[in-house]
Amino acid sequence: MKRIIFSLFLMLVSCSEGPRPLPLKSKVQPEAGDGEKNAEPKPTKTTSDNTLPETEPVTDTSGGASVPLPDKTEIPVETPKEEISLTTGIAKVPVVPSPGCNKAPSQELGKYMKKNVTGMNRVYQLRLPANYDKAKPYRLLMIGHGCGGTDAPFKLETVAKDQAIIVAMKSLESCFVYEMKAEGPYFDEVLKEVSNEACVDTNRVFVAGFSSGSWLTNMLGCARSNVIRAQGNASGSLPGGLPTCQGPIPAFMVHDDKDTVNTIDGGQRARDRILKINSCSNETEPYSYDDNPKTPSICVKYKGCKPGFPVVWCTTSGNGHTSEEPISTLGFWKFWSGF
């Protein structure tokens, strides 16, 4: 009897404890209908050097656009948006001071002073503004003479006043050599020396020339368009064997239809090359080089060019082979002042 009562007692205790819990699973399984919501993350694709591909975007969850991953070797820097001039339609670029800013001038102001090029048997002349401010980055105008010349063929200081630093480049012989292996190192060294000595806005370097200097300008405007902001040409032509052009370049060009030294068709070939590089159309509109309504309209501006890369062409008649002043002074300076 006691044994029966004890057995009944054990049965009552067992029922009061309830069922034993099942052992816990090692990880949660996805519920039906969740798809990949709770699944294991897929491995990230990598390149051979174990970095993220540069073309994969990182999604901005705040509602903005997707942003590409930065290059693995660079720190991302915010680039300011280009400001467009309401008067010229040309994109404004920031002022970039050269290493020569805040250095005391090493020459007399307001005059051309002869300089020797370091490591070369070459010279140039440098003119600093009469009211030169060592803390103000200036436009730099680099000018090439015609065959037999020695000085700047255009009196740009008369129109630029004290708003630009001017360099008169000098050929080794009578004319410039139309090969970059000869003139490229000269241009580069002069630009470097002037930028280290004076306060230059390195985003506003301009090159121009008359005759031989115009040939030089066409060559430099092609090979150094990455550092030259715009070019100006008077009575020049297009050298053969041009190097690969670095990109489009704004240009103001003037030629006389009675020029028998450098005939106008050579200037037109140089113009047409730039029109093609700048993606301009054949359609033109009148352009005033001096903003004087009484001046006869002899200049046109091409339409459809890439933004920031305008092309102006002026045709004179009866001047012959000349430096084409005042078009090459008033016109060049007005054009360059828009950048």
C-alpha positions in Angstrom: 0.0 0.0 0.0 2.8 2.4 0.9 4.5 1.6 -2.4 1.3 2.5 -4.4 0.9 5.8 -2.5 4.6 6.7 -3.2 4.2 6.0 -6.9 1.2 8.2 -7.1 3.2 11.0 -5.4 5.9 10.8 -8.0 3.4 11.1 -10.8 1.9 14.2 -9.3 5.3 15.9 -8.9 6.3 15.1 -12.5 3.0 16.6 -13.9 3.6 19.9 -12.0 7.1 20.6 -13.5 5.8 20.7 -17.1 7.6 19.6 -20.3 11.4 20.0 -20.4 12.6 22.9 -22.7 14.1 22.1 -26.1 17.8 22.8 -26.5 18.7 26.3 -28.1 19.7 26.4 -31.8 23.1 27.8 -32.6 21.7 30.6 -34.8 18.3 32.0 -35.8 16.9 30.6 -39.0 15.1 33.0 -41.4 11.4 33.1 -41.1 9.2 32.1 -44.1 8.8 35.0 -46.4 11.8 37.1 -45.1 14.0 36.2 -48.1 17.6 37.4 -47.4 16.6 39.8 -44.6 18.2 37.7 -41.9 20.5 35.6 -44.0 24.3 35.7 -43.7 25.8 38.7 -45.5 27.3 38.0 -48.9 31.1 38.5 -49.1 32.2 41.9 -50.5 33.8 41.8 -53.9 37.4 42.9 -53.9 40.1 43.5 -56.5 43.4 41.6 -56.8 45.0 43.9 -54.3 42.2 43.3 -51.8 40.7 46.8 -52.0 37.2 47.8 -52.9 36.5 48.3 -56.6 36.6 52.0 -57.5 33.5 51.8 -59.6 31.2 50.5 -56.9 29.0 53.3 -55.4 28.4 53.9 -51.8 24.7 54.6 -51.3 23.8 57.7 -49.4 20.9 56.6 -47.2 20.0 60.2 -46.3 18.2 60.5 -49.7 21.1 62.0 -51.7 22.7 60.6 -54.8 25.1 57.7 -54.7 28.7 58.7 -54.3 31.6 56.8 -56.0 34.2 55.4 -53.8 37.4 57.5 -53.7 40.6 56.3 -55.1 42.4 54.1 -52.6 45.5 56.3 -52.7 43.8 59.7 -52.4 42.0 61.6 -49.6 38.7 62.9 -51.0 38.6 66.7 -51.2 35.5 68.7 -51.9 35.8 70.5 -55.2 34.0 73.8 -55.4 31.5 74.2 -58.2 32.5 76.4 -61.1 31.0 79.8 -61.1 29.9 81.1 -64.5 30.4 84.8 -65.4 27.1 86.4 -66.3 28.8 88.7 -68.8 31.1 86.3 -70.6 29.6 82.9 -70.0 33.1 81.6 -69.1 33.6 79.4 -66.1 35.6 81.2 -63.4 38.4 79.2 -61.8 39.9 79.9 -58.4 42.9 82.1 -57.9 46.0 79.9 -57.2 49.0 81.9 -55.9 52.5 80.9 -57.0 55.4 80.3 -54.7 56.7 83.8 -55.4 53.8 85.5 -53.6 54.8 87.5 -50.5 58.4 87.8 -51.7 59.9 91.2 -52.1 60.4 92.1 -55.8 64.0 91.7 -57.0 63.9 94.2 -59.8 62.7 97.8 -60.6 59.0 98.0 -61.1 57.2 99.2 -64.2 60.1 98.3 -66.5 61.3 95.3 -68.6 64.3 93.8 -67.0 66.5 91.2 -68.8 66.8 87.8 -67.1 69.0 84.8 -67.8 67.4 81.4 -67.8 68.9 78.9 -65.3 70.9 76.2 -67.1 70.2 77.5 -70.6 71.8 79.9 -73.0 68.5 81.8 -73.2 67.1 85.0 -71.9 63.8 86.7 -71.3 62.5 90.1 -70.1 60.2 90.5 -67.1 58.0 93.4 -66.3 56.3 93.8 -62.9 53.5 96.3 -62.5 54.5 99.8 -61.4 52.3 99.4 -58.3 53.2 95.7 -57.8 51.7 94.1 -54.7 53.7 91.1 -53.6 50.6 89.6 -52.0 48.4 89.9 -55.0 48.4 87.0 -57.6 48.6 88.6 -61.1 47.7 87.3 -64.5 50.9 86.3 -66.4 51.2 87.3 -70.1 54.0 85.4 -72.0 54.6 87.0 -75.4 56.7 85.9 -78.4 58.2 88.2 -81.0 58.5 87.8 -84.7 61.7 86.8 -86.6 64.4 89.3 -85.9 62.6 90.8 -82.9 63.9 91.0 -79.4 61.1 92.6 -77.3 57.4 92.0 -76.8 55.7 92.8 -80.1 52.5 94.1 -78.4 52.5 97.0 -76.0 50.1 95.1 -73.7 51.2 97.1 -70.7 49.3 100.1 -72.2 46.0 98.2 -71.9 46.7 95.9 -69.0 48.0 98.8 -67.0 49.2 97.4 -63.7 46.9 94.3 -63.7 49.4 91.8 -65.2 53.0 90.6 -65.1 54.4 90.4 -68.6 57.2 88.2 -70.0 58.8 88.9 -73.3 60.2 85.6 -74.5 63.3 85.6 -76.6 64.3 83.1 -79.3 67.8 81.6 -79.4 68.3 82.6 -83.0 66.3 85.0 -85.2 63.1 83.0 -85.1 61.7 80.6 -82.5 62.2 76.9 -83.3 58.9 75.1 -84.0 59.7 72.0 -82.0 58.7 71.3 -78.4 62.1 69.7 -77.7 63.7 73.1 -78.2 61.0 75.5 -76.9 59.2 73.3 -74.4 62.0 73.3 -71.8 62.5 77.0 -72.3 58.9 77.9 -71.7 58.7 75.5 -68.7 61.8 77.0 -67.1 60.8 80.6 -67.6 57.3 79.9 -66.2 58.9 78.2 -63.2 61.4 81.0 -62.5 58.8 83.8 -62.8 56.3 81.9 -60.6 59.0 81.4 -58.0 60.1 85.1 -58.1 56.9 87.0 -58.5 53.3 86.6 -57.4 51.5 84.8 -60.3 48.0 83.4 -60.5 49.0 80.0 -61.9 45.4 79.5 -63.1 45.7 82.5 -65.4 48.8 82.1 -67.6 48.3 83.5 -71.1 50.5 83.1 -74.2 50.5 85.2 -77.4 52.7 86.0 -80.3 53.3 87.8 -83.6 54.5 86.0 -86.7 57.2 83.5 -85.4 55.9 84.1 -81.9 52.4 83.2 -83.1 53.7 79.9 -84.6 55.2 79.3 -81.1 51.9 80.2 -79.5 50.1 77.6 -81.6 52.6 75.0 -80.6 52.5 75.8 -76.9 48.7 76.2 -76.9 48.5 72.6 -78.0 51.3 71.0 -75.9 50.8 73.1 -72.8 47.0 73.7 -72.8 47.0 72.1 -69.3 48.8 75.2 -67.9 47.9 77.9 -70.4 44.5 79.5 -69.8 44.1 81.0 -73.3 46.2 82.1 -76.3 46.3 85.0 -78.7 47.6 84.9 -82.2 48.6 87.7 -84.7 49.7 86.9 -88.2 50.9 83.3 -87.5 50.5 79.9 -88.9 50.4 76.2 -87.9 53.7 74.4 -87.4 53.9 70.9 -88.8 54.4 67.9 -86.6 52.5 69.3 -83.6 52.6 67.2 -80.5 49.6 65.6 -79.0 47.3 68.3 -77.7 46.5 68.3 -74.0 43.0 69.5 -74.5 40.9 72.4 -75.7 42.1 76.0 -75.3 40.4 79.4 -75.7 41.8 81.5 -78.6 41.7 85.0 -80.0 43.2 85.1 -83.5 43.7 88.0 -86.0 45.1 87.8 -89.5 45.2 90.2 -92.5 44.0 89.0 -95.9 46.9 90.7 -97.6 49.6 89.2 -95.5 52.2 87.8 -98.0 54.7 86.6 -95.3 52.4 84.3 -93.4 49.3 84.0 -95.7 45.9 84.0 -94.1 45.2 80.4 -95.1 47.9 79.3 -92.6 46.1 81.2 -89.8 42.8 79.7 -90.9 44.3 76.2 -90.6 45.4 77.0 -87.0 42.0 78.4 -86.3 40.2 75.3 -87.7 42.3 73.0 -85.6 41.3 74.8 -82.4 37.6 74.9 -83.5 37.7 71.1 -83.9 39.4 70.6 -80.5 36.9 73.0 -78.8 33.9 71.3 -80.5 32.8 74.6 -82.0 30.2 74.9 -84.8 30.6 76.8 -88.0 28.0 79.3 -86.9 29.3 82.7 -85.7 28.1 85.9 -84.2 29.6 89.5 -84.3 32.2 90.2 -81.7 33.6 93.6 -80.7 37.2 93.6 -79.6 37.0 97.1 -78.1 33.3 97.5 -77.1 33.2 100.6 -79.3 30.0 100.7 -81.4 31.7 102.9 -84.0 34.5 100.4 -84.7 33.8 98.4 -87.9 32.8 94.8 -87.2 35.7 92.6 -88.3 35.6 89.9 -85.6 33.3 86.9 -85.1 32.9 84.6 -82.2 32.1 81.0 -82.9 29.0 79.3 -81.4 28.7 75.9 -79.8 32.2 75.7 -78.3 32.7 73.8 -75.1 31.8 76.0 -72.1 34.8 78.0 -71.1 36.6 77.5 -74.4 35.5 80.3 -76.8 37.2 81.1 -80.1 37.3 84.6 -81.7 38.6 85.3 -85.2 39.3 88.7 -86.7 40.1 89.5 -90.4 41.7 92.8 -91.3 42.3 93.9 -94.9 45.3 95.9 -96.3 47.5 95.8 -93.2 49.9 93.2 -94.6 52.2 91.4 -92.2 51.9 93.4 -89.0 51.4 92.8 -85.3 47.8 93.9 -85.8 47.6 96.5 -83.0 45.2 97.7 -81.5 43.3 94.4 -82.0 46.2 92.5 -80.5 46.3 94.8 -77.5 42.7 95.8 -76.8 41.3 92.6 -78.2 43.7 90.2 -76.4 43.3 91.9 -73.1 39.5 92.1 -73.2 39.4 88.4 -74.1 41.8 87.4 -71.4 40.1 89.5 -68.8 37.0 87.3 -69.1 38.9 84.4 -67.5 
